[in-house]
Amino acid sequence: MSRIETLAARAGSRPDPTSGALSPPLQLATTFEHTPDGQLPHGFLYQRYDNPTQQGTEQALAALDGARRALLFPTGMAAGATALQALPAGSHVLLSHDSYFSFRAIAASQFPRWGLSCSIVDFTDLAAVRAALRPDTALLWAETPSNPLLKVSDIAALASIAHGAGARLLVDSTFAPPVLQQPLALGADVVLHSATKYLGGHGDVMGGVLCFADDGEHAAACHQLRLLAGATASPFAAWLILRGLRSLPARMAWHCRNAGAVAGFLAAHPKVAAVHYPGLATHPQHAVAARQMREFGGMLSFELAGGRAQALAVAARLRLFTNATSLGSTESLVEHRASVEGPASTTPDRLLRLSVGLEHPEDLIADLDQALAGP
Ligand SMILES: *Cc1c(COP(=O)(O)O)cnc(C)c1O
């Protein structure tokens, strides 16, 4: 078994038998020749069911996450919504309290229609997780590190709590792609990634992935739902995601190095009241993070001692960090999450989230330094 850097660098790369081409082909066909009686000599019928480019990307994703099976979707939300809709009707879901904003919105607005119920719990408090279990709990939905507070929950402990209750554990590992964290190896049953972020890595493609530890009932139900309801990624998106995967380990090393340097700078700054980065020894779950993550990622958030007005002023003065949503691309971004999440937001209004990109760390620190110094 090759190491993850080797798997990624060569993902999808095998010389094409007809041309010798090394980089993977992009196959856009919507339909594939079958025999008169409907046999599929090449295994493909129709693009929505399966297509060669999507299949190649899914194989690479499964290998990187150590999964039995990976399913690709047009967005991270489509992947996550499918994992939820594929649960048996009547299922109860435990959702971590700071999971991605749109999943909490789905729980509030769609679960009643889908016949699901939900409890929202702080997953860093394992006693609270145990107390919230019900006989009909089918899924624990963790997100670690979480958005935007970078809380870290203990994947191995959550897996054993879930399995002890006959439930499954899904981990949204978008902030920690496979190079940094391997939730399936720690006992999780499903990993979710928004491929729009680090897997694509260049801010130019949307996608979502579910990686399954086993090829059982839940994976089959998700596959069937995608096939019937049509949440199939376009071949072009699949191709761009595969292209991104090939440099994922190298990019992540640089993202982590830069974020570590920025976190250290902010932690020592007098105008900064708090820095949320799992790599800092002062992070409340640093020990858990050090146990389950290889490195600590490219995302962090910090709180300004001067409150909301100062947070907005700093965001306005930054020049290299662009005010924009999303994360995981080559360029550094800043976002005042409370403004973007709106009135229902539980994010502190003095908090800024940074997606630390691939620029030189000294340039990023100089930009933060001038923005914090004020006009
Ligand atoms: C962005 C994001 C999602 C949703 O992914 P999309 O590709 O935007 O649909 C889910 N979870 C986390 C943690 C995210 O950051």
The ligand as a MOL file (V3000), in Angstrom:
LIG
                    3D

  0  0  0     0  0            999 V3000
M  V30 BEGIN CTAB
M  V30 COUNTS 15 15 0 0 0
M  V30 BEGIN ATOM
M  V30 1 C -18.5820 24.4000 2.4840 0
M  V30 2 C -18.9170 23.3670 3.4860 0
M  V30 3 C -19.9650 22.4730 3.2760 0
M  V30 4 C -20.8960 22.5650 2.0660 0
M  V30 5 O -20.2240 22.3240 0.8800 0
M  V30 6 P -20.6710 22.9940 -0.5340 0
M  V30 7 O -19.6970 22.3920 -1.4760 0
M  V30 8 O -20.5540 24.4720 -0.3690 0
M  V30 9 O -22.0730 22.5780 -0.7850 0
M  V30 10 C -20.1900 21.4870 4.2280 0
M  V30 11 N -19.4430 21.4010 5.3470 0
M  V30 12 C -18.4280 22.2600 5.5930 0
M  V30 13 C -17.6480 22.1110 6.8320 0
M  V30 14 C -18.1310 23.2680 4.6740 0
M  V30 15 O -17.1350 24.1230 4.9170 0
M  V30 END ATOM
M  V30 BEGIN BOND
M  V30 1 1 1 2
M  V30 2 1 2 3
M  V30 3 2 2 14
M  V30 4 1 3 4
M  V30 5 2 3 10
M  V30 6 1 4 5
M  V30 7 1 5 6
M  V30 8 2 6 7
M  V30 9 1 6 8
M  V30 10 1 6 9
M  V30 11 1 10 11
M  V30 12 2 11 12
M  V30 13 1 12 13
M  V30 14 1 12 14
M  V30 15 1 14 15
M  V30 END BOND
M  V30 END CTAB
M  END
